[in-house]
C-alpha cells in the first residue's frame, strides 16, 4: 500500500487533481481519490464528534462523515453558497479505506500539476500546521495547496477536539 502522506507524482512528474476552494484557498486532491461531486445534502450533527467532522450525511444509502477543512486550517466557518459542493473521497485512515465528504465552496476543474512547480511547506512562517500540508504547487494565478488529508483526519479526534472520526 502506498504512503498516504506522499504525493503520487507519475513517472513524468505530473499529478492529476481536482481543484476546489475552501475559503480563499485553492486546494487539490488526487483525481484517483475522488468518488463523486454532489450538491449539498441534508446533514445531521453528531453530538461529541470532532469539530472537523461534526456531521454526517446519507450518501447513496451509506452514512459518511462530512469534513470541513476550515477547522483544520483555522479558517472562519461560513455558510454555504450556491456554488458549495461536497466532494466525496476515499482515503486511508488508520489503515482502512474510508469514504468522507469534503465541504467545498466551489469546485473548479480536473487539472494536471507538475512536480517542477511544487515545493515543501516552509519550516517557519506557515499559518497552518505544517504536517497538514504536503506541498504547495505554484500556478500562474496563485498557489494550490495539497493537503495531507490522512494527517488531518488522524489528528481530528486527538488534537482538533471532540470524539472519534468514525461516524
Buried (B, 14 or more C-beta within 10 A) or exposed (E): EEEBEEBEBEEEEEBBBBBBBBBEBBBBBBEEBBBEBBEBBEBEEBEEBBBBBBBBBEBEEEEBBBBBBBBBBEBEEEEEEEEBBBBBBEBBBEEEEBBBBBBBBBBBEEBEBBBEBBEEBEEEEEEBBEEBBBBBBEBEEEEBBBBBBBBBBBBBBEEBEBBEBEB
